[in-house]
Amino acid sequence: MELGHTLKELRKKKRLTLLELSNKSGVAIATLSRMENGRMTGTVGSHEQICKALDVSLSDLYRNLEDRTKTVESAEHALMIEHSNGPENLSRELFISNTLDKKMLPMLIKLGPGSGSKEERNNRGSEKFIYVTRGAIEININGRKYPLKQGATLYFDASLSHSFSNNTKNQSEFLSIQTVS
């Protein structure tokens, strides 16, 4: 698995041990080890944490994953990358399978009633476009709240601290397209 090789290469370039990277990123040492050894891929969330700890972009981590000759991609099935039935009660479905050299990551995010995401902050230069496809959500960007109903959109600097919440009694879904810097 090329992701693991790239992760190990980036970690060693920063002269970090697995334990040090685990402490900096908040990703369990066992998970990091499995990722480096190709036994698991992790989630986009864990990839973002690792990249932040290594001070690299997602595209740096994903650089060896895509077949560079493929310019058109059709996704018949979304790839489930994260699902939580806990307090967050959210799922993320990625609509592309190969991410190297991609300029954006399109995904469908589903938030259960009364749930929300953890605070995120993407790499400098990253942007996000949100389109609410079902229900209503609230986006908190640097402490400012933006309520969005079905059909509403929002475009913002994803390097700012942000989180998503569903304060309704029904499931909400939204399309999130994030640029990769």
Secondary structure as UniProt FT lines:
FT   HELIX           2..13
FT   TURN            14..15
FT   HELIX           18..25
FT   HELIX           29..36
FT   TURN            37..38
FT   HELIX           44..54
FT   HELIX           58..61
FT   TURN            62..64
FT   TURN            68..69
FT   STRAND          79..84
FT   STRAND          90..94
FT   TURN            100..101
FT   STRAND          104..111
FT   TURN            113..114
FT   TURN            124..125
FT   STRAND          127..134
FT   STRAND          136..141
FT   TURN            142..143
FT   STRAND          144..149
FT   TURN            150..151
FT   STRAND          153..157
FT   TURN            158..159
FT   STRAND          162..165
FT   STRAND          172..179
//
